[in-house]
Amino acid sequence: MIEEKIIIQNRAGIHARPAAILVQLIKNYSCDIYLEKGNYRINAKSIMGIITLGAAYGTEIKIIAEGDDEKNGQDEQGRGRQYDARHV
């Protein structure tokens, strides 16, 4: 299991477009990837789950990857964060 904490840097938070980009980037990995805010944990491969997380600017999120290709899935999720910061 790999865990990483991040702070949402996008002024608009995580909304539909970055959620869709994130899901597209990580959906092909067999590992389970979750986003956790406080005590609320969602499947990061679910657009609706990500949106309902309500991650606004400045929110701390924990990324959790579990499974065979967890390192690759975690890296791909990181690329999604970089895309979000530059393009949204």
N, CA, C and O atoms as a printed pandas DataFrame, in Angstrom:
     atom_number atom_name residue_name chain_id  residue_number  x_coord  y_coord  z_coord
0              1         N          MET        A               1    0.845   -1.176    0.000
1              2        CA          MET        A               1    0.000    0.000    0.000
2              3         C          MET        A               1    0.892    1.242    0.000
3              4         O          MET        A               1    1.860    1.333    0.756
4              5         N          ILE        A               2    0.545    2.189   -0.861
5              6        CA          ILE        A               2    1.267    3.454   -0.955
6              7         C          ILE        A               2    0.287    4.577   -0.600
7              8         O          ILE        A               2   -0.844    4.602   -1.086
8              9         N          GLU        A               3    0.729    5.490    0.239
9             10        CA          GLU        A               3   -0.092    6.642    0.616
10            11         C          GLU        A               3    0.696    7.920    0.382
11            12         O          GLU        A               3    1.912    7.961    0.568
12            13         N          GLU        A               4   -0.017    8.964   -0.030
13            14        CA          GLU        A               4    0.595   10.274   -0.238
14            15         C          GLU        A               4   -0.440   11.338    0.087
15            16         O          GLU        A               4   -1.605   11.204   -0.288
16            17         N          LYS        A               5   -0.036   12.374    0.768
17            18        CA          LYS        A               5   -0.935   13.493    1.053
18            19         C          LYS        A               5   -0.608   14.639    0.107
19            20         O          LYS        A               5    0.557   14.945   -0.145
20            21         N          ILE        A               6   -1.664   15.267   -0.411
21            22        CA          ILE        A               6   -1.493   16.412   -1.296
22            23         C          ILE        A               6   -2.439   17.531   -0.850
23            24         O          ILE        A               6   -3.391   17.297   -0.106
24            25         N          ILE        A               7   -2.164   18.731   -1.311
25            26        CA          ILE        A               7   -3.039   19.880   -1.101
26            27         C          ILE        A               7   -3.559   20.295   -2.477
27            28         O          ILE        A               7   -2.773   20.457   -3.410
28            29         N          ILE        A               8   -4.868   20.467   -2.612
29            30        CA          ILE        A               8   -5.457   20.876   -3.885
30            31         C          ILE        A               8   -5.010   22.296   -4.200
31            32         O          ILE        A               8   -5.247   23.216   -3.418
32            33         N          GLN        A               9   -4.359   22.470   -5.356
33            34        CA          GLN        A               9   -3.801   23.758   -5.762
34            35         C          GLN        A               9   -4.664   24.502   -6.774
35            36         O          GLN        A               9   -4.474   25.700   -6.982
36            37         N          ASN        A              10   -5.596   23.819   -7.396
37            38        CA          ASN        A              10   -6.474   24.441   -8.379
38            39         C          ASN        A              10   -7.481   25.334   -7.655
39            40         O          ASN        A              10   -8.183   24.866   -6.759
40            41         N          ARG        A              11   -7.560   26.599   -8.027
41            42        CA          ARG        A              11   -8.474   27.553   -7.368
42            43         C          ARG        A              11   -9.929   27.114   -7.448
43            44         O          ARG        A              11  -10.731   27.469   -6.584
44            45         N          ALA        A              12  -10.276   26.349   -8.474
45            46        CA          ALA        A              12  -11.656   25.868   -8.622
46            47         C          ALA        A              12  -11.882   24.534   -7.913
47            48         O          ALA        A              12  -12.999   24.016   -7.914
48            49         N          GLY        A              13  -10.839   23.976   -7.309
49            50        CA          GLY        A              13  -10.961   22.676   -6.655
50            51         C          GLY        A              13  -11.042   21.564   -7.689
51            52         O          GLY        A              13  -10.722   21.765   -8.861
52            53         N          ILE        A              14  -11.472   20.397   -7.247
53            54        CA          ILE        A              14  -11.639   19.276   -8.172
54            55         C          ILE        A              14  -13.096   19.261   -8.605
55            56         O          ILE        A              14  -13.988   18.951   -7.815
56            57         N          HIS        A              15  -13.328   19.599   -9.863
57            58        CA          HIS        A              15  -14.672   19.609  -10.431
58            59         C          HIS        A              15  -14.724   18.584  -11.559
59            60         O          HIS        A              15  -13.841   17.731  -11.646
60            61         N          ALA        A              16  -15.722   18.644  -12.414
61            62        CA          ALA        A              16  -15.957   17.597  -13.417
62            63         C          ALA        A              16  -14.773   17.369  -14.358
63            64         O          ALA        A              16  -14.402   16.218  -14.592
64            65         N          ARG        A              17  -14.174   18.418  -14.899
65            66        CA          ARG        A              17  -13.097   18.234  -15.880
66            67         C          ARG        A              17  -11.874   17.549  -15.265
67            68         O          ARG        A              17  -11.419   16.542  -15.808
68            69         N          PRO        A              18  -11.320   18.053  -14.152
69            70        CA          PRO        A              18  -10.163   17.342  -13.591
70            71         C          PRO        A              18  -10.521   15.942  -13.085
71            72         O          PRO        A              18   -9.680   15.043  -13.110
72            73         N          ALA        A              19  -11.759   15.751  -12.627
73            74        CA          ALA        A              19  -12.177   14.413  -12.190
74            75         C          ALA        A              19  -12.163   13.451  -13.375
75            76         O          ALA        A              19  -11.693   12.320  -13.248
76            77         N          ALA        A              20  -12.675   13.892  -14.526
77            78        CA          ALA        A              20  -12.696   13.044  -15.721
78            79         C          ALA        A              20  -11.280   12.734  -16.201
79            80         O          ALA        A              20  -10.989   11.605  -16.597
80            81         N          ILE        A              21  -10.405   13.727  -16.164
81            82        CA          ILE        A              21   -9.012   13.515  -16.580
82            83         C          ILE        A              21   -8.346   12.493  -15.671
83            84         O          ILE        A              21   -7.654   11.593  -16.148
84            85         N          LEU        A              22   -8.550   12.627  -14.376
85            86        CA          LEU        A              22   -7.957   11.704  -13.419
86            87         C          LEU        A              22   -8.434   10.277  -13.663
87            88         O          LEU        A              22   -7.628    9.346  -13.687
88            89         N          VAL        A              23   -9.731   10.104  -13.842
89            90        CA          VAL        A              23  -10.283    8.763  -14.073
90            91         C          VAL        A              23   -9.715    8.169  -15.362
91            92         O          VAL        A              23   -9.365    6.989  -15.390
92            93         N          GLN        A              24   -9.619    8.964  -16.425
93            94        CA          GLN        A              24   -9.056    8.471  -17.689
94            95         C          GLN        A              24   -7.608    8.010  -17.524
95            96         O          GLN        A              24   -7.199    7.020  -18.130
96            97         N          LEU        A              25   -6.840    8.720  -16.712
97            98        CA          LEU        A              25   -5.435    8.379  -16.521
98            99         C          LEU        A              25   -5.241    7.084  -15.731
99           100         O          LEU        A              25   -4.319    6.319  -16.017
100          101         N          ILE        A              26   -6.096    6.834  -14.748
101          102        CA          ILE        A              26   -5.842    5.700  -13.848
102          103         C          ILE        A              26   -6.743    4.497  -14.046
103          104         O          ILE        A              26   -6.535    3.472  -13.396
104          105         N          LYS        A              27   -7.742    4.582  -14.925
105          106        CA          LYS        A              27   -8.718    3.490  -15.048
106          107         C          LYS        A              27   -8.124    2.170  -15.537
107          108         O          LYS        A              27   -8.699    1.113  -15.281
108          109         N          ASN        A              28   -7.001    2.207  -16.227
109          110        CA          ASN        A              28   -6.425    0.972  -16.780
110          111         C          ASN        A              28   -5.525    0.220  -15.814
111          112         O          ASN        A              28   -4.999   -0.836  -16.165
112          113         N          TYR        A              29   -5.337    0.729  -14.626
113          114        CA          TYR        A              29   -4.503    0.051  -13.638
114          115         C          TYR        A              29   -5.359   -0.914  -12.817
115          116         O          TYR        A              29   -6.500   -0.608  -12.469
116          117         N          SER        A              30   -4.797   -2.068  -12.517
117          118        CA          SER        A              30   -5.554   -3.070  -11.766
118          119         C          SER        A              30   -5.603   -2.776  -10.270
119          120         O          SER        A              30   -6.453   -3.314   -9.561
120          121         N          CYS        A              31   -4.699   -1.931   -9.787
121          122        CA          CYS        A              31   -4.693   -1.630   -8.351
122          123         C          CYS        A              31   -5.914   -0.779   -7.989
123          124         O          CYS        A              31   -6.502   -0.112   -8.841
124          125         N          ASP        A              32   -6.270   -0.820   -6.726
125          126        CA          ASP        A              32   -7.332    0.040   -6.208
126          127         C          ASP        A              32   -6.707    1.363   -5.803
127          128         O          ASP        A              32   -5.688    1.388   -5.112
128          129         N          ILE        A              33   -7.315    2.460   -6.233
129          130        CA          ILE        A              33   -6.826    3.784   -5.876
130          131         C          ILE        A              33   -7.977    4.544   -5.241
131          132         O          ILE        A              33   -9.076    4.615   -5.791
132          133         N          TYR        A              34   -7.706    5.107   -4.077
133          134        CA          TYR        A              34   -8.716    5.837   -3.323
134          135         C          TYR        A              34   -8.232    7.253   -3.043
135          136         O          TYR        A              34   -7.031    7.510   -2.957
136          137         N          LEU        A              35   -9.183    8.159   -2.903
137          138        CA          LEU        A              35   -8.912    9.496   -2.409
138          139         C          LEU        A              35   -9.634    9.610   -1.075
139          140         O          LEU        A              35  -10.777    9.175   -0.941
140          141         N          GLU        A              36   -8.974   10.187   -0.107
141          142        CA          GLU        A              36   -9.545   10.291    1.232
142          143         C          GLU        A              36   -9.458   11.735    1.715
143          144         O          GLU        A              36   -8.398   12.359    1.675
144          145         N          LYS        A              37  -10.596   12.249    2.172
145          146        CA          LYS        A              37  -10.667   13.590    2.765
146          147         C          LYS        A              37  -11.311   13.424    4.135
147          148         O          LYS        A              37  -12.494   13.101    4.245
148          149         N          GLY        A              38  -10.515   13.650    5.177
149          150        CA          GLY        A              38  -11.015   13.384    6.526
150          151         C          GLY        A              38  -11.321   11.907    6.669
151          152         O          GLY        A              38  -10.454   11.067    6.428
152          153         N          ASN        A              39  -12.546   11.581    7.059
153          154        CA          ASN        A              39  -12.959   10.179    7.203
154          155         C          ASN        A              39  -13.715    9.666    5.985
155          156         O          ASN        A              39  -14.247    8.556    6.013
156          157         N          TYR        A              40  -13.769   10.451    4.925
157          158        CA          TYR        A              40  -14.524   10.100    3.728
158          159         C          TYR        A              40  -13.575    9.563    2.661
159          160         O          TYR        A              40  -12.673   10.276    2.223
160          161         N          ARG        A              41  -13.770    8.312    2.239
161          162        CA          ARG        A              41  -12.905    7.655    1.243
162          163         C          ARG        A              41  -13.742    7.299    0.025
163          164         O          ARG        A              41  -14.835    6.746    0.143
164          165         N          ILE        A              42  -13.198    7.633   -1.171
165          166        CA          ILE        A              42  -13.898    7.314   -2.413
166          167         C          ILE        A              42  -12.965    6.562   -3.357
167          168         O          ILE        A              42  -11.742    6.613   -3.222
168          169         N          ASN        A              43  -13.567    5.868   -4.306
169          170        CA          ASN        A              43  -12.831    5.172   -5.353
170          171         C          ASN        A              43  -12.395    6.222   -6.372
171          172         O          ASN        A              43  -13.244    6.904   -6.944
172          173         N          ALA        A              44  -11.103    6.366   -6.610
173          174        CA          ALA        A              44  -10.592    7.392   -7.528
174          175         C          ALA        A              44  -10.865    7.051   -8.987
175          176         O          ALA        A              44  -10.550    7.853   -9.865
176          177         N          LYS        A              45  -11.432    5.903   -9.268
177          178        CA          LYS        A              45  -11.797    5.544  -10.641
178          179         C          LYS        A              45  -13.250    5.904  -10.935
179          180         O          LYS        A              45  -13.776    5.547  -11.989
180          181         N          SER        A              46  -13.899    6.610  -10.009
181          182        CA          SER        A              46  -15.295    7.017  -10.146
182          183         C          SER        A              46  -15.390    8.543  -10.236
183          184         O          SER        A              46  -15.047    9.251   -9.289
184          185         N          ILE        A              47  -15.858    9.038  -11.384
185          186        CA          ILE        A              47  -16.007   10.489  -11.544
186          187         C          ILE        A              47  -16.961   11.046  -10.488
187          188         O          ILE        A              47  -16.668   12.060   -9.854
188          189         N          MET        A              48  -18.088   10.388  -10.304
189          190        CA          MET        A              48  -19.060   10.879   -9.320
190          191         C          MET        A              48  -18.483   10.844   -7.906
191          192         O          MET        A              48  -18.742   11.745   -7.108
192          193         N          GLY        A              49  -17.715    9.822   -7.598
193          194        CA          GLY        A              49  -17.078    9.755   -6.289
194          195         C          GLY        A              49  -16.145   10.920   -6.064
195          196         O          GLY        A              49  -16.149   11.532   -4.996
196          197         N          ILE        A              50  -15.340   11.230   -7.076
197          198        CA          ILE        A              50  -14.390   12.331   -6.962
198          199         C          ILE        A              50  -15.120   13.655   -6.779
199          200         O          ILE        A              50  -14.732   14.470   -5.941
200          201         N          ILE        A              51  -16.167   13.871   -7.555
201          202        CA          ILE        A              51  -16.922   15.124   -7.453
202          203         C          ILE        A              51  -17.583   15.249   -6.083
203          204         O          ILE        A              51  -17.577   16.330   -5.494
204          205         N          THR        A              52  -18.147   14.171   -5.576
205          206        CA          THR        A              52  -18.822   14.233   -4.274
206          207         C          THR        A              52  -17.840   14.397   -3.114
207          208         O          THR        A              52  -18.240   14.730   -1.998
208          209         N          LEU        A              53  -16.573   14.164   -3.379
209          210        CA          LEU        A              53  -15.562   14.379   -2.342
210          211         C          LEU        A              53  -15.540   15.851   -1.906
211          212         O          LEU        A              53  -15.210   16.156   -0.760
212          213         N          GLY        A              54  -15.892   16.755   -2.822
213          214        CA          GLY        A              54  -15.949   18.173   -2.491
214          215         C          GLY        A              54  -14.590   18.744   -2.127
215          216         O          GLY        A              54  -14.456   19.450   -1.128
216          217         N          ALA        A              55  -13.582   18.442   -2.936
217          218        CA          ALA        A              55  -12.221   18.894   -2.653
218          219         C          ALA        A              55  -12.011   20.303   -3.216
219          220         O          ALA        A              55  -11.749   20.469   -4.408
220          221         N          ALA        A              56  -12.125   21.286   -2.373
221          222        CA          ALA        A              56  -11.945   22.684   -2.760
222          223         C          ALA        A              56  -10.469   23.068   -2.678
223          224         O          ALA        A              56   -9.638   22.307   -2.183
224          225         N          TYR        A              57  -10.169   24.252   -3.170
225          226        CA          TYR        A              57   -8.808   24.791   -3.115
226          227         C          TYR        A              57   -8.295   24.748   -1.670
227          228         O          TYR        A              57   -8.994   25.157   -0.743
228          229         N          GLY        A              58   -7.085   24.256   -1.494
229          230        CA          GLY        A              58   -6.462   24.207   -0.174
230          231         C          GLY        A              58   -6.799   22.979    0.656
231          232         O          GLY        A              58   -6.276   22.816    1.758
232          233         N          THR        A              59   -7.664   22.114    0.144
233          234        CA          THR        A              59   -8.058   20.904    0.863
234          235         C          THR        A              59   -6.931   19.877    0.835
235          236         O          THR        A              59   -6.294   19.677   -0.199
236          237         N          GLU        A              60   -6.689   19.228    1.972
237          238        CA          GLU        A              60   -5.713   18.142    2.023
238          239         C          GLU        A              60   -6.412   16.836    1.674
239          240         O          GLU        A              60   -7.445   16.495    2.250
240          241         N          ILE        A              61   -5.833   16.113    0.724
241          242        CA          ILE        A              61   -6.358   14.829    0.253
242          243         C          ILE        A              61   -5.273   13.776    0.421
243          244         O          ILE        A              61   -4.098   14.030    0.158
244          245         N          LYS        A              62   -5.677   12.597    0.862
245          246        CA          LYS        A              62   -4.745   11.473    0.912
246          247         C          LYS        A              62   -5.052   10.550   -0.265
247          248         O          LYS        A              62   -6.203   10.180   -0.494
248          249         N          ILE        A              63   -4.007   10.183   -1.008
249          250        CA          ILE        A              63   -4.121    9.252   -2.125
250          251         C          ILE        A              63   -3.604    7.904   -1.636
251          252         O          ILE        A              63   -2.504    7.807   -1.093
252          253         N          ILE        A              64   -4.408    6.872   -1.834
253          254        CA          ILE        A              64   -4.045    5.538   -1.370
254          255         C          ILE        A              64   -4.126    4.583   -2.556
255          256         O          ILE        A              64   -5.161    4.498   -3.217
256          257         N          ALA        A              65   -3.045    3.869   -2.827
257          258        CA          ALA        A              65   -3.013    2.877   -3.903
258          259         C          ALA        A              65   -2.668    1.524   -3.285
259          260         O          ALA        A              65   -1.724    1.399   -2.505
260          261         N          GLU        A              66   -3.465    0.506   -3.658
261          262        CA          GLU        A              66   -3.260   -0.843   -3.144
262          263         C          GLU        A              66   -3.377   -1.838   -4.285
263          264         O          GLU        A              66   -4.346   -1.795   -5.042
264          265         N          GLY        A              67   -2.409   -2.732   -4.421
265          266        CA          GLY        A              67   -2.513   -3.778   -5.430
266          267         C          GLY        A              67   -1.230   -3.984   -6.203
267          268         O          GLY        A              67   -0.185   -3.420   -5.879
268          269         N          ASP        A              68   -1.333   -4.815   -7.244
269          270        CA          ASP        A              68   -0.169   -5.260   -8.007
270          271         C          ASP        A              68    0.625   -4.127   -8.640
271          272         O          ASP        A              68    1.852   -4.116   -8.553
272          273         N          ASP        A              69   -0.038   -3.186   -9.266
273          274        CA          ASP        A              69    0.671   -2.108   -9.954
274          275         C          ASP        A              69    0.450   -0.766   -9.253
275          276         O          ASP        A              69    0.289    0.268   -9.901
276          277         N          GLU        A              70    0.444   -0.803   -7.928
277          278        CA          GLU        A              70    0.142    0.400   -7.145
278          279         C          GLU        A              70    1.118    1.543   -7.400
279          280         O          GLU        A              70    0.710    2.704   -7.422
280          281         N          LYS        A              71    2.376    1.243   -7.591
281          282        CA          LYS        A              71    3.365    2.300   -7.827
282          283         C          LYS        A              71    3.070    3.022   -9.140
283          284         O          LYS        A              71    3.098    4.252   -9.197
284          285         N          ASN        A              72    2.787    2.256  -10.196
285          286        CA          ASN        A              72    2.462    2.855  -11.487
286          287         C          ASN        A              72    1.169    3.654  -11.413
287          288         O          ASN        A              72    1.088    4.745  -11.978
288          289         N          GLY        A              73    0.167    3.138  -10.732
289          290        CA          GLY        A              73   -1.104    3.849  -10.578
290          291         C          GLY        A              73   -0.931    5.136   -9.803
291          292         O          GLY        A              73   -1.537    6.149  -10.151
292          293         N          GLN        A              74   -0.130    5.120   -8.773
293          294        CA          GLN        A              74    0.148    6.312   -7.971
294          295         C          GLN        A              74    0.883    7.353   -8.819
295          296         O          GLN        A              74    0.581    8.544   -8.736
296          297         N          ASP        A              75    1.843    6.914   -9.631
297          298        CA          ASP        A              75    2.569    7.829  -10.509
298          299         C          ASP        A              75    1.641    8.472  -11.529
299          300         O          ASP        A              75    1.752    9.666  -11.806
300          301         N          GLU        A              76    0.727    7.686  -12.087
301          302        CA          GLU        A              76   -0.224    8.206  -13.083
302          303         C          GLU        A              76   -1.148    9.233  -12.437
303          304         O          GLU        A              76   -1.480   10.249  -13.047
304          305         N          GLN        A              77   -1.554    8.966  -11.219
305          306        CA          GLN        A              77   -2.405    9.920  -10.513
306          307         C          GLN        A              77   -1.645   11.220  -10.312
307          308         O          GLN        A              77   -2.240   12.296  -10.384
308          309         N          GLY        A              78   -0.361   11.145  -10.065
309          310        CA          GLY        A              78    0.463   12.338   -9.915
310          311         C          GLY        A              78    0.526   13.137  -11.205
311          312         O          GLY        A              78    0.530   14.368  -11.175
312          313         N          ARG        A              79    0.576   12.444  -12.344
313          314        CA          ARG        A              79    0.559   13.150  -13.625
314          315         C          ARG        A              79   -0.769   13.871  -13.810
315          316         O          ARG        A              79   -0.811   14.946  -14.407
316          317         N          GLY        A              80   -1.849   13.291  -13.305
317          318        CA          GLY        A              80   -3.159   13.948  -13.367
318          319         C          GLY        A              80   -3.177   15.232  -12.568
319          320         O          GLY        A              80   -3.780   16.218  -12.992
320          321         N          ARG        A              81   -2.528   15.236  -11.428
321          322        CA          ARG        A              81   -2.442   16.461  -10.608
322          323         C          ARG        A              81   -1.665   17.530  -11.350
323          324         O          ARG        A              81   -2.045   18.701  -11.323
324          325         N          GLN        A              82   -0.578   17.147  -12.014
325          326        CA          GLN        A              82    0.221   18.115  -12.753
326          327         C          GLN        A              82   -0.581   18.698  -13.904
327          328         O          GLN        A              82   -0.517   19.903  -14.148
328          329         N          TYR        A              83   -1.337   17.868  -14.619
329          330        CA          TYR        A              83   -2.174   18.352  -15.716
330          331         C          TYR        A              83   -3.195   19.351  -15.177
331          332         O          TYR        A              83   -3.389   20.425  -15.746
332          333         N          ASP        A              84   -3.832   18.989  -14.092
333          334        CA          ASP        A              84   -4.858   19.835  -13.489
334          335         C          ASP        A              84   -4.286   21.198  -13.124
335          336         O          ASP        A              84   -4.932   22.217  -13.366
336          337         N          ALA        A              85   -3.121   21.239  -12.564
337          338        CA          ALA        A              85   -2.520   22.507  -12.131
338          339         C          ALA        A              85   -2.196   23.404  -13.315
339          340         O          ALA        A              85   -2.259   24.627  -13.192
340          341         N          ARG        A              86   -1.852   22.826  -14.453
341          342        CA          ARG        A              86   -1.466   23.624  -15.609
342          343         C          ARG        A              86   -2.642   24.043  -16.472
343          344         O          ARG        A              86   -2.605   25.122  -17.065
344          345         N          HIS        A              87   -3.687   23.226  -16.565
345          346        CA          HIS        A              87   -4.706   23.436  -17.587
346          347         C          HIS        A              87   -6.086   23.821  -17.095
347          348         O          HIS        A              87   -6.951   24.122  -17.918
348          349         N          VAL        A              88   -6.326   23.826  -15.845
349          350        CA          VAL        A              88   -7.692   24.100  -15.388
350          351         C          VAL        A              88   -7.719   25.371  -14.575
351          352         O          VAL        A              88   -8.779   25.777  -14.098
